[in-house]
Amino acid sequence: MDENTTLMEFPCDFQIKIIGVHTPLFESEITAIVRKHFPATADSAINSKPSQKGNYLAISVTVHALDQKSLDALYMELTKHPDIKMVL
């Protein structure tokens, strides 16, 4: 497989899980990044859950991806956010 080959079929709904430090602005900042790349993402496609002690926040987002390039761009921007610990 070369770098342009993907095992996914597009378009598709794709879920991303983002885990980061639970700051007052974290969820809104992540939502803004997601909507920058996938503007049609509905509020109902974004769910969050704090960790047991409340130090971290897990955000699950389902986006409607048209191609691999769009997903890659989202992942790249998310991983640059200083409060994010993991993107799955």
Backbone torsions as a table, in degrees:
resi	resn	phi	psi	omega
1	MET	NA	137.2	174.3
2	ASP	-94.3	178.8	-174.9
3	GLU	-67.1	-15.6	179.8
4	ASN	-94.1	-1.6	-179.0
5	THR	-88.7	137.3	177.4
6	THR	-134.5	150.6	178.3
7	LEU	-89.6	-6.9	-179.4
8	MET	-88.2	151.5	174.6
9	GLU	-105.8	130.2	-178.4
10	PHE	-111.4	151.3	-2.8
11	PRO	-73.2	156.8	179.0
12	CYS	-156.7	159.3	171.1
13	ASP	-86.8	131.4	-173.8
14	PHE	-132.5	127.1	-179.4
15	GLN	-96.1	135.5	178.0
16	ILE	-122.7	138.0	176.5
17	LYS	-114.7	128.3	-177.8
18	ILE	-119.5	127.0	179.4
19	ILE	-120.0	129.5	-178.9
20	GLY	-155.4	178.1	179.3
21	VAL	-66.6	132.8	-176.2
22	HIS	-82.4	84.5	175.8
23	THR	-98.6	165.1	-179.2
24	PRO	-58.4	-30.6	-175.9
25	LEU	-102.7	-2.7	-172.5
26	PHE	-55.3	-51.7	-176.7
27	GLU	-62.7	-42.8	-180.0
28	SER	-68.1	-35.4	177.6
29	GLU	-66.2	-41.7	179.3
30	ILE	-67.7	-41.5	177.2
31	THR	-59.9	-41.4	179.1
32	ALA	-63.7	-40.9	178.2
33	ILE	-64.3	-46.2	-179.7
34	VAL	-60.3	-45.5	-177.7
35	ARG	-71.8	-22.0	174.5
36	LYS	-64.0	-39.8	-177.8
37	HIS	-91.3	-31.0	-178.8
38	PHE	-133.9	77.6	-173.2
39	PRO	-59.9	-25.6	-176.8
40	ALA	-84.2	5.5	-178.4
41	THR	-65.9	120.8	-177.8
42	ALA	-76.7	155.4	175.6
43	ASP	-56.3	-37.6	-178.3
44	SER	-68.0	-13.3	179.3
45	ALA	-90.0	0.7	-179.0
46	ILE	-120.8	118.1	-179.1
47	ASN	-128.8	143.9	179.3
48	SER	-131.7	154.9	179.9
49	LYS	-148.6	123.8	178.4
50	PRO	-75.4	155.5	175.2
51	SER	-69.3	170.5	-176.0
52	GLN	-57.2	-40.1	179.6
53	LYS	-92.9	-4.4	177.2
54	GLY	82.2	7.3	-179.1
55	ASN	-78.1	-27.1	-176.3
56	TYR	-125.0	158.7	177.6
57	LEU	-130.3	130.0	175.0
58	ALA	-102.4	124.5	179.5
59	ILE	-116.6	124.4	175.2
60	SER	-105.2	130.1	-178.7
61	VAL	-130.3	132.4	173.4
62	THR	-109.9	118.9	179.7
63	VAL	-112.5	155.7	175.5
64	HIS	-98.5	99.7	-174.7
65	ALA	-90.1	132.2	178.2
66	LEU	-93.0	-22.5	-179.8
67	ASP	-161.3	166.7	-178.9
68	GLN	-66.2	-35.6	-178.0
69	LYS	-59.0	-40.6	178.5
70	SER	-63.9	-43.6	178.0
71	LEU	-64.3	-43.0	179.8
72	ASP	-60.9	-41.1	179.8
73	ALA	-63.8	-40.5	178.0
74	LEU	-63.9	-48.7	179.8
75	TYR	-58.2	-42.3	-178.9
76	MET	-61.3	-44.9	-179.2
77	GLU	-70.4	-39.5	178.6
78	LEU	-61.2	-44.2	-176.6
79	THR	-69.0	-13.3	176.6
80	LYS	-85.6	-14.3	-178.7
81	HIS	-66.7	130.6	-174.4
82	PRO	-66.2	-23.0	-177.9
83	ASP	-92.7	-6.8	-178.1
84	ILE	-81.3	131.9	177.8
85	LYS	-100.2	-30.1	-175.8
86	MET	-158.5	140.9	173.1
87	VAL	-127.2	122.5	-178.5
88	LEU	-119.4	NA	NA
